[in-house]
Amino acid sequence: MAARQPLRVLCLSGFRQSERGFREKTGALRKALRGRAELVCLSGPHPVPEAAAPEGAGPDSGPTAPEEQPRGWWFSEQDADVFSALEEPTACRGLEKALETVAQALDTLGPFDGLLGFSQGAALAAFVCALGQAGDLRFPLPRFIILVSGFCPRGLGLKESILQSPLSLPSLHVFGDTDRVIPPQESMQLASRFLGAVTLTHSGGHFIPAASIQRQAYLKFLDQFAE
């Protein structure tokens, strides 16, 4: 019997995550899914300046390597490189570039079986699937989607495009009961837009959980797509 090929999953990072940082943050998940899924990490196209970098970042010590530069998918203000998931934005600046980045990754790094998104990346992944379901040829629907600390994106018809009609692809929604960045109700609202959505809650906050109990849930979800 031929060995089962791992599922290929394109993973979209959160806001203010560097490519290297996101790979490190998904390290435990990658280990938990070893042999079952290959995770290909992708960060946003827009550098996030030091002023908007994560708390605790040290002073500028020289040029930052590209893979260590904090990045985002889009900004929620026209004149500032910031993003707020919970407030109605004054703009969705840089969104089209974000869509181009995902489309290019799907075309050049694919094919992929599924999408995984974390935080802002989860909102973008859901939006990409809504576009694909509506007929955007850049975004063929994946076989499944995993959204961690997800939320319905706000502004410029983003939320409306997701709320317009239920999304028909299989989905797993993971969120923490004590997440103060993306409250659980935001993730639950997003999950409600997917037919037959599966939810996985944990007692922690804003991170991608990969302990034994979550590993079992991930594998149970992914095994239905194994060939």
C-alpha positions as CSV (number, residue, x, y, z in Angstrom):
1,M,0.0,0.0,0.0
2,A,1.4,3.4,-1.0
3,A,2.2,5.8,1.8
4,R,-0.5,8.4,2.5
5,Q,0.6,11.8,1.2
6,P,0.3,14.6,3.7
7,L,-2.3,17.3,3.0
8,R,-0.8,20.6,1.9
9,V,-2.1,23.6,3.8
10,L,-1.4,27.3,3.0
11,C,-1.2,29.2,6.4
12,L,-1.9,32.9,6.6
13,S,-0.2,34.7,9.5
14,G,-1.8,37.3,11.8
15,F,-1.1,41.0,11.9
16,R,2.4,42.0,13.1
17,Q,3.8,38.6,12.6
18,S,7.0,38.1,10.6
19,E,7.4,35.1,8.4
20,R,10.0,33.5,10.7
21,G,7.8,34.4,13.8
22,F,4.8,32.7,12.3
23,R,6.8,29.6,11.4
24,E,7.9,29.5,15.0
25,K,4.3,30.0,16.4
26,T,3.1,27.2,14.2
27,G,6.0,24.9,15.2
28,A,4.0,22.9,17.8
29,L,1.1,22.5,15.4
30,R,3.5,21.4,12.6
31,K,5.0,18.8,15.0
32,A,1.5,17.6,16.0
33,L,0.4,17.1,12.4
34,R,3.7,15.6,11.2
35,G,3.0,13.1,8.4
36,R,-0.6,14.2,8.1
37,A,-0.2,17.8,6.9
38,E,2.5,20.0,5.4
39,L,2.1,23.7,6.6
40,V,3.3,26.3,4.2
41,C,3.5,29.7,6.0
42,L,2.8,33.0,4.3
43,S,3.0,36.5,5.9
44,G,1.3,39.7,4.8
45,P,2.8,41.9,2.0
46,H,2.9,45.1,4.0
47,P,5.7,45.8,6.5
48,V,4.5,47.0,9.9
49,P,6.7,49.8,11.2
50,E,8.4,49.7,14.6
51,A,5.9,52.1,16.1
52,A,3.1,49.5,15.4
53,A,5.3,46.5,16.3
54,P,4.3,44.1,19.1
55,E,4.8,45.3,22.7
56,G,8.1,44.5,24.1
57,A,10.0,44.9,20.8
58,G,13.5,46.3,21.4
59,P,15.0,49.4,20.0
60,D,16.0,49.6,16.3
61,S,19.4,47.8,16.1
62,G,19.8,48.1,12.3
63,P,18.0,46.8,9.2
64,T,15.7,43.9,9.8
65,A,16.0,40.7,7.7
66,P,12.9,40.3,5.5
67,E,11.8,37.1,7.2
68,E,12.0,38.9,10.6
69,Q,10.0,42.0,9.5
70,P,6.6,42.2,11.2
71,R,4.0,42.3,8.5
72,G,0.2,42.7,8.0
73,W,-2.4,42.0,5.3
74,W,-4.1,45.4,5.4
75,F,-4.5,48.5,7.5
76,S,-7.7,49.9,8.9
77,E,-6.7,53.5,8.7
78,Q,-5.8,55.6,5.6
79,D,-3.0,57.5,7.2
80,A,-1.6,55.1,9.8
81,D,-0.1,51.6,9.5
82,V,-2.4,50.1,12.2
83,F,-5.2,47.6,12.3
84,S,-8.1,47.1,14.6
85,A,-10.3,44.0,14.2
86,L,-13.1,45.2,16.4
87,E,-13.8,48.7,15.1
88,E,-15.3,49.9,11.9
89,P,-12.3,50.9,9.7
90,T,-11.9,54.2,7.9
91,A,-10.2,52.3,5.1
92,C,-9.0,48.8,4.1
93,R,-5.7,50.0,2.8
94,G,-3.6,47.4,1.1
95,L,-6.3,44.8,0.8
96,E,-5.9,44.3,-2.9
97,K,-2.2,43.7,-2.5
98,A,-3.0,41.1,0.1
99,L,-5.4,39.3,-2.3
100,E,-2.7,39.4,-5.0
101,T,-0.2,37.9,-2.6
102,V,-2.5,35.0,-1.7
103,A,-3.5,34.4,-5.3
104,Q,0.2,34.3,-6.3
105,A,1.0,31.9,-3.5
106,L,-1.9,29.6,-4.6
107,D,-0.6,29.7,-8.1
108,T,3.1,29.3,-7.6
109,L,3.4,27.3,-4.3
110,G,0.3,25.1,-4.8
111,P,-1.6,23.0,-5.2
112,F,-3.0,23.1,-1.7
113,D,-5.7,21.0,-0.1
114,G,-6.7,23.6,2.5
115,L,-6.2,27.0,4.1
116,L,-5.4,27.9,7.6
117,G,-5.5,31.4,8.9
118,F,-4.7,33.0,12.3
119,S,-6.4,36.2,13.5
120,Q,-6.2,38.7,10.6
121,G,-5.0,35.9,8.4
122,A,-8.2,33.9,9.3
123,A,-10.4,36.9,8.4
124,L,-8.6,37.1,5.0
125,A,-8.8,33.3,4.5
126,A,-12.6,33.5,5.0
127,F,-12.9,36.5,2.6
128,V,-10.8,34.6,0.0
129,C,-13.2,31.7,0.2
130,A,-16.2,34.0,-0.1
131,L,-14.7,35.5,-3.2
132,G,-14.0,32.0,-4.6
133,Q,-17.5,30.8,-3.9
134,A,-18.8,33.9,-5.7
135,G,-16.8,33.0,-8.8
136,D,-13.4,34.8,-8.4
137,L,-11.2,32.5,-10.5
138,R,-8.1,33.6,-8.5
139,F,-9.4,31.7,-5.5
140,P,-10.6,28.1,-6.2
141,L,-12.3,26.8,-3.2
142,P,-10.0,24.6,-1.1
143,R,-11.2,21.2,0.3
144,F,-11.3,22.6,3.8
145,I,-10.4,25.7,5.9
146,I,-9.1,26.0,9.5
147,L,-9.6,29.4,11.2
148,V,-7.9,30.2,14.5
149,S,-9.0,33.3,16.4
150,G,-11.0,34.3,13.4
151,F,-13.5,37.1,12.9
152,C,-15.6,38.6,10.2
153,P,-13.6,41.4,8.5
154,R,-15.2,44.8,8.7
155,G,-15.4,47.6,6.0
156,L,-15.8,48.0,2.3
157,G,-18.3,45.2,1.9
158,L,-15.9,42.6,3.5
159,K,-18.3,41.5,6.2
160,E,-21.3,41.7,3.9
161,S,-19.6,39.4,1.3
162,I,-19.2,36.7,4.0
163,L,-22.7,37.3,5.6
164,Q,-24.4,37.3,2.2
165,S,-24.6,33.5,1.8
166,P,-23.3,30.6,3.8
167,L,-19.9,29.2,2.8
168,S,-20.2,25.6,1.8
169,L,-16.7,24.2,2.4
170,P,-15.8,22.1,5.5
171,S,-14.4,24.3,8.3
172,L,-12.8,24.0,11.7
173,H,-12.9,27.1,14.0
174,V,-10.5,27.3,16.9
175,F,-10.7,29.9,19.6
176,G,-9.8,30.6,23.2
177,D,-12.2,31.3,26.0
178,T,-9.9,34.0,27.4
179,D,-8.8,35.6,24.1
180,R,-8.8,39.3,24.7
181,V,-7.6,40.3,21.2
182,I,-10.4,38.5,19.3
183,P,-13.3,37.7,21.7
184,P,-14.9,34.3,21.3
185,Q,-18.1,35.8,20.1
186,E,-16.3,37.2,17.1
187,S,-15.0,33.7,16.1
188,M,-18.5,32.2,16.8
189,Q,-20.1,34.7,14.4
190,L,-17.6,33.8,11.7
191,A,-18.2,30.1,12.3
192,S,-22.0,30.6,11.9
193,R,-21.4,31.6,8.2
194,F,-20.0,28.1,7.4
195,L,-22.4,25.2,6.8
196,G,-21.6,22.3,9.2
197,A,-18.9,24.3,11.0
198,V,-16.9,22.4,13.6
199,T,-15.7,24.4,16.6
200,L,-12.8,23.7,18.9
201,T,-12.5,25.8,22.0
202,H,-9.6,25.9,24.5
203,S,-9.1,27.7,27.8
204,G,-6.3,29.9,26.6
205,G,-6.0,33.2,24.8
206,H,-4.7,34.5,21.4
207,F,-2.6,31.7,20.0
208,I,-2.7,28.5,18.0
209,P,-3.2,25.6,20.4
210,A,-1.5,22.3,19.8
211,A,-1.7,20.2,23.0
212,S,-2.8,16.6,22.9
213,I,-6.5,17.3,23.0
214,Q,-6.3,19.8,20.2
215,R,-4.1,17.5,18.2
216,Q,-6.8,14.8,18.3
217,A,-9.4,17.3,17.1
218,Y,-7.2,18.5,14.2
219,L,-6.4,14.9,13.1
220,K,-10.1,13.9,13.3
221,F,-11.0,16.9,11.1
222,L,-8.2,16.3,8.6
223,D,-8.6,12.6,8.3
224,Q,-11.8,13.0,6.4
225,F,-9.7,14.5,3.5
226,A,-6.9,11.9,3.5
227,E,-6.6,9.9,0.3
